[in-house]
Amino acid sequence: MPAEHVAQGGFAVHTRGRGFSDITVQVADAVASSHVQVGIANVFTAHTSCSLLLGENADPAVRDDLERWFARAVPDGDAIFEHDAEGPDDMPAHIRSILTGVSLTLPVHGGKLLLGTWQGIYLWEHRIDPHQRKVTVTVLGH
């Protein structure tokens, strides 16, 4: 059995405010630079107001529909929220992050991410204002 190898790196994502940033290329580059041929890649963001998503990458209407659905399900400024220290989008951003998650675990094969034809990796900013987000990619395998 080949020896296990672990590599870790990261990158920053400068968001434009609420919406999606395609980070597929950055994650794929981190996997390639790890020199792991077969294993897993864990992608993690250490924030409570954004999330990571593996989703449809061909039609941007899918992401627009997700945004509209969440706007209806978790509206900014809803009177039920007590936590609003940073504005009316504060608690909704936390809920969106919790519901969608801050990490992904993806297969690596042949030194590359093993994604479906129509899958892309996105950082989903849930705050209205722009932010700088950190993403860590940990690759484990051989």
N, C-alpha and C positions, 0 to 999 in steps of 0.2 A: 504494500500500500504506500503510495507517495506521501511524503511529509506534508502536513497542513501548513498553510501560509496565511498570514493575516496582514492586510494593508488597510490603512485608514487615511483619508484625506477629506478635504472639504472645499466649499466655495460659498461666496456670497451671492445673494439674489437681491437686486434692487427692484422692488415692486413699484408699480405706478398707482398703487391703491388697490381697492377691491377688484379682484379678477385673477386670472390665471397667468403664470409664467411657465413656459415650456422649458423644463430642465433636463430633458432626455439626453441631449448631447453632453452636458456636463457630467451626468451620472455615467454615461457610456465611456467618457474619457477617463473617469476615475477607475472604472472597472478595467479598462485596457492598461492603464499605468500600473495596476496592481500585479500584473503578470499571473493572475489566477486563471487557470484554464477551465476548471469545473468547480463550482461552489455556489455560494449565495452572496448577494450584495444587500446590505441593510442600508436604507436611506432614511435619515432622521433629521428633523428640524427641531431645535430647542426653543420653541416659541409656543405661546398659548393663544395666539390670535391668527394663526395661519395653519394650513395643513398640507399634506401631500396626497396626491391622487394619481392613480393609474387609470387612464380612461381613453376614450375615443380621441384619436388625433387627426382624423380626416375632415370632419365637419365641425367647424367652430360653433355651429348652432347647438350642439350637444352641451358645450360649456355655458353658452348663453342660457339654455333651458335650465341647467343646474343652478345657475345664479338666480334666475327668476323664481325657481321652486324654493330655494332657501330664503329668498326675500319674503316670500309668503309664509313659510313655516317658522322663521325666526326673524321677525321684523325689527328693524332698528327702532329704539325708543319705546318699545312696548311697555306699558304701565306695570306689567307683572315683574319687571326686572328691578331689583334694588341696587345691584352693582352697576354704576354708571360713572365711576371715577374719572374715566377718560372720554366721556361723551356717550351719546345714544347708541353708538355702534360697539361699545365696549363689551357688554355681556353677550350680545348676539355673536360677536366674533369668537368668544370663548366657547359658546355652545356649538357653533359651526365646526370649530377645531376638534372638539371632543367627539362629535358625531362622525367626522370624516377621518380623523387620525393624523398623527404626526410622524408615522414611520411606515415604511414599506419594506418587505423582504422579497427579493427578486432572484430568480435563478440565473446562474452564469454558466455558459457552455461554450467551449471553443474560444475562451478569452473574451466573450461578448455577452451582453445582456440577452437573455432569451425572452424577448417580447413578442407578442402577437403582431400581425401585420398592421392593425389599426390601433395599437396601444402606444400612448405617450405618457411620460411622467411629468406631472405638473405640481408646482407650488401654488397653492390657492390662498391668496391674500384675502383675509376677511375684514380688514380694517379699511375705512374709506380713504385715509391718507396714505401716501407712499411710506414704505419702510425698507430697511435693509435687513434681510433674513439670512441666517446661517444654515447651511445644509452640510451634514456630515455623512460620508459614504464609507462604510466598513465592509471590506470584501474578505471572505473566508473561504478557503478551498485549497486546491492543489493545482 
